[in-house]
Amino acid sequence: MGNISTAIQWKGLLNITFFDDFGSYFFSEKTLELEAVKGKTISLIPFPTVHKIFTKGLAYPLQEETLTFGKRIGTRNKAIEDKVHISFESGDLLIYVGTLKKPLF
């Protein structure tokens, strides 16, 4: 969590992407297009709240909805198109893009 806290503080000056064995995660700009993601898991995690989020290209699209950490988040969605569009009005949004590798367990 310390790395995420630091990334929030620097997100306006640096593009920081974290990688692990199962994917990558980063804080999004207010408008973002992900490419070459069809079939991948996409999770949207608000810190603490993201307002008026809109997505296109996901199995479970969002239409100007609010996500709040601890109440409603957008985890384990699936990209159904090669390009996924995400936009939101305000807040800090952490996006996780899973790889197509299967977990070890």
C-alpha positions as protocol buffer text, in pm:
chain_id: "A"
residue {
  index: 1
  type: MET
  ca { x: 0 y: 0 z: 0 }
}
residue {
  index: 2
  type: GLY
  ca { x: 295 y: 232 z: 56 }
}
residue {
  index: 3
  type: ASN
  ca { x: 385 y: 217 z: -313 }
}
residue {
  index: 4
  type: ILE
  ca { x: 29 y: 306 z: -411 }
}
residue {
  index: 5
  type: SER
  ca { x: 26 y: 600 z: -169 }
}
residue {
  index: 6
  type: THR
  ca { x: 351 y: 729 z: -319 }
}
residue {
  index: 7
  type: ALA
  ca { x: 218 y: 682 z: -673 }
}
residue {
  index: 8
  type: ILE
  ca { x: -89 y: 896 z: -593 }
}
residue {
  index: 9
  type: GLN
  ca { x: 137 y: 1177 z: -469 }
}
residue {
  index: 10
  type: TRP
  ca { x: 350 y: 1174 z: -788 }
}
residue {
  index: 11
  type: LYS
  ca { x: 88 y: 1083 z: -1051 }
}
residue {
  index: 12
  type: GLY
  ca { x: 67 y: 1440 z: -1181 }
}
residue {
  index: 13
  type: LEU
  ca { x: 441 y: 1447 z: -1257 }
}
residue {
  index: 14
  type: LEU
  ca { x: 531 y: 1085 z: -1333 }
}
residue {
  index: 15
  type: ASN
  ca { x: 370 y: 792 z: -1511 }
}
residue {
  index: 16
  type: ILE
  ca { x: 431 y: 506 z: -1268 }
}
residue {
  index: 17
  type: THR
  ca { x: 334 y: 151 z: -1361 }
}
residue {
  index: 18
  type: PHE
  ca { x: 371 y: -142 z: -1121 }
}
residue {
  index: 19
  type: PHE
  ca { x: 422 y: -497 z: -1248 }
}
residue {
  index: 20
  type: ASP
  ca { x: 373 y: -832 z: -1076 }
}
residue {
  index: 21
  type: ASP
  ca { x: 350 y: -1193 z: -1194 }
}
residue {
  index: 22
  type: PHE
  ca { x: -14 y: -1152 z: -1295 }
}
residue {
  index: 23
  type: GLY
  ca { x: -37 y: -807 z: -1456 }
}
residue {
  index: 24
  type: SER
  ca { x: 29 y: -436 z: -1424 }
}
residue {
  index: 25
  type: TYR
  ca { x: -141 y: -147 z: -1247 }
}
residue {
  index: 26
  type: PHE
  ca { x: -124 y: 230 z: -1265 }
}
residue {
  index: 27
  type: PHE
  ca { x: -319 y: 548 z: -1192 }
}
residue {
  index: 28
  type: SER
  ca { x: -521 y: 666 z: -1488 }
}
residue {
  index: 29
  type: GLU
  ca { x: -561 y: 1005 z: -1648 }
}
residue {
  index: 30
  type: LYS
  ca { x: -923 y: 1124 z: -1670 }
}
residue {
  index: 31
  type: THR
  ca { x: -948 y: 974 z: -2022 }
}
residue {
  index: 32
  type: LEU
  ca { x: -766 y: 658 z: -2124 }
}
residue {
  index: 33
  type: GLU
  ca { x: -770 y: 406 z: -2407 }
}
residue {
  index: 34
  type: LEU
  ca { x: -616 y: 64 z: -2346 }
}
residue {
  index: 35
  type: GLU
  ca { x: -509 y: -127 z: -2658 }
}
residue {
  index: 36
  type: ALA
  ca { x: -453 y: -497 z: -2728 }
}
residue {
  index: 37
  type: VAL
  ca { x: -644 y: -606 z: -2417 }
}
residue {
  index: 38
  type: LYS
  ca { x: -920 y: -834 z: -2551 }
}
residue {
  index: 39
  type: GLY
  ca { x: -971 y: -1125 z: -2310 }
}
residue {
  index: 40
  type: LYS
  ca { x: -773 y: -965 z: -2027 }
}
residue {
  index: 41
  type: THR
  ca { x: -905 y: -890 z: -1680 }
}
residue {
  index: 42
  type: ILE
  ca { x: -949 y: -518 z: -1614 }
}
residue {
  index: 43
  type: SER
  ca { x: -1009 y: -392 z: -1260 }
}
residue {
  index: 44
  type: LEU
  ca { x: -1101 y: -34 z: -1169 }
}
residue {
  index: 45
  type: ILE
  ca { x: -1019 y: 63 z: -811 }
}
residue {
  index: 46
  type: PRO
  ca { x: -1112 y: 412 z: -683 }
}
residue {
  index: 47
  type: PHE
  ca { x: -900 y: 601 z: -427 }
}
residue {
  index: 48
  type: PRO
  ca { x: -1121 y: 686 z: -247 }
}
residue {
  index: 49
  type: THR
  ca { x: -1404 y: 784 z: -487 }
}
residue {
  index: 50
  type: VAL
  ca { x: -1431 y: 825 z: -863 }
}
residue {
  index: 51
  type: HIS
  ca { x: -1730 y: 1013 z: -1005 }
}
residue {
  index: 52
  type: LYS
  ca { x: -1908 y: 975 z: -1339 }
}
residue {
  index: 53
  type: ILE
  ca { x: -1700 y: 686 z: -1471 }
}
residue {
  index: 54
  type: PHE
  ca { x: -1778 y: 564 z: -1823 }
}
residue {
  index: 55
  type: THR
  ca { x: -1633 y: 253 z: -1987 }
}
residue {
  index: 56
  type: LYS
  ca { x: -1661 y: 99 z: -2333 }
}
residue {
  index: 57
  type: GLY
  ca { x: -1528 y: -239 z: -2441 }
}
residue {
  index: 58
  type: LEU
  ca { x: -1579 y: -420 z: -2109 }
}
residue {
  index: 59
  type: ALA
  ca { x: -1817 y: -708 z: -2038 }
}
residue {
  index: 60
  type: TYR
  ca { x: -1980 y: -498 z: -1764 }
}
residue {
  index: 61
  type: PRO
  ca { x: -1975 y: -137 z: -1887 }
}
residue {
  index: 62
  type: LEU
  ca { x: -2020 y: 159 z: -1654 }
}
residue {
  index: 63
  type: GLN
  ca { x: -2234 y: 459 z: -1754 }
}
residue {
  index: 64
  type: GLU
  ca { x: -2155 y: 773 z: -1549 }
}
residue {
  index: 65
  type: GLU
  ca { x: -2144 y: 576 z: -1226 }
}
residue {
  index: 66
  type: THR
  ca { x: -1964 y: 640 z: -898 }
}
residue {
  index: 67
  type: LEU
  ca { x: -1715 y: 393 z: -751 }
}
residue {
  index: 68
  type: THR
  ca { x: -1610 y: 419 z: -386 }
}
residue {
  index: 69
  type: PHE
  ca { x: -1338 y: 213 z: -216 }
}
residue {
  index: 70
  type: GLY
  ca { x: -1494 y: -9 z: 49 }
}
residue {
  index: 71
  type: LYS
  ca { x: -1842 y: 18 z: -105 }
}
residue {
  index: 72
  type: ARG
  ca { x: -1842 y: -37 z: -480 }
}
residue {
  index: 73
  type: ILE
  ca { x: -1538 y: -102 z: -695 }
}
residue {
  index: 74
  type: GLY
  ca { x: -1502 y: -242 z: -1046 }
}
residue {
  index: 75
  type: THR
  ca { x: -1285 y: -551 z: -1006 }
}
residue {
  index: 76
  type: ARG
  ca { x: -1247 y: -853 z: -1232 }
}
residue {
  index: 77
  type: ASN
  ca { x: -1420 y: -711 z: -1538 }
}
residue {
  index: 78
  type: LYS
  ca { x: -1323 y: -855 z: -1877 }
}
residue {
  index: 79
  type: ALA
  ca { x: -1218 y: -675 z: -2196 }
}
residue {
  index: 80
  type: ILE
  ca { x: -1446 y: -789 z: -2480 }
}
residue {
  index: 81
  type: GLU
  ca { x: -1288 y: -563 z: -2741 }
}
residue {
  index: 82
  type: ASP
  ca { x: -928 y: -501 z: -2844 }
}
residue {
  index: 83
  type: LYS
  ca { x: -959 y: -140 z: -2726 }
}
residue {
  index: 84
  type: VAL
  ca { x: -1113 y: -32 z: -2395 }
}
residue {
  index: 85
  type: HIS
  ca { x: -1211 y: 329 z: -2331 }
}
residue {
  index: 86
  type: ILE
  ca { x: -1227 y: 460 z: -1971 }
}
residue {
  index: 87
  type: SER
  ca { x: -1315 y: 814 z: -1867 }
}
residue {
  index: 88
  type: PHE
  ca { x: -1422 y: 980 z: -1543 }
}
residue {
  index: 89
  type: GLU
  ca { x: -1496 y: 1326 z: -1408 }
}
residue {
  index: 90
  type: SER
  ca { x: -1306 y: 1332 z: -1077 }
}
residue {
  index: 91
  type: GLY
  ca { x: -1111 y: 1121 z: -830 }
}
residue {
  index: 92
  type: ASP
  ca { x: -809 y: 891 z: -847 }
}
residue {
  index: 93
  type: LEU
  ca { x: -853 y: 563 z: -1036 }
}
residue {
  index: 94
  type: LEU
  ca { x: -612 y: 271 z: -1014 }
}
residue {
  index: 95
  type: ILE
  ca { x: -639 y: 41 z: -1315 }
}
residue {
  index: 96
  type: TYR
  ca { x: -521 y: -318 z: -1307 }
}
residue {
  index: 97
  type: VAL
  ca { x: -466 y: -505 z: -1634 }
}
residue {
  index: 98
  type: GLY
  ca { x: -418 y: -879 z: -1588 }
}
residue {
  index: 99
  type: THR
  ca { x: -206 y: -1087 z: -1817 }
}
residue {
  index: 100
  type: LEU
  ca { x: -348 y: -1391 z: -1989 }
}
residue {
  index: 101
  type: LYS
  ca { x: -130 y: -1619 z: -1776 }
}
residue {
  index: 102
  type: LYS
  ca { x: -312 y: -1848 z: -1536 }
}
residue {
  index: 103
  type: PRO
  ca { x: -235 y: -1814 z: -1162 }
}
residue {
  index: 104
  type: LEU
  ca { x: -3 y: -2072 z: -1007 }
}
residue {
  index: 105
  type: PHE
  ca { x: -276 y: -2196 z: -769 }
}
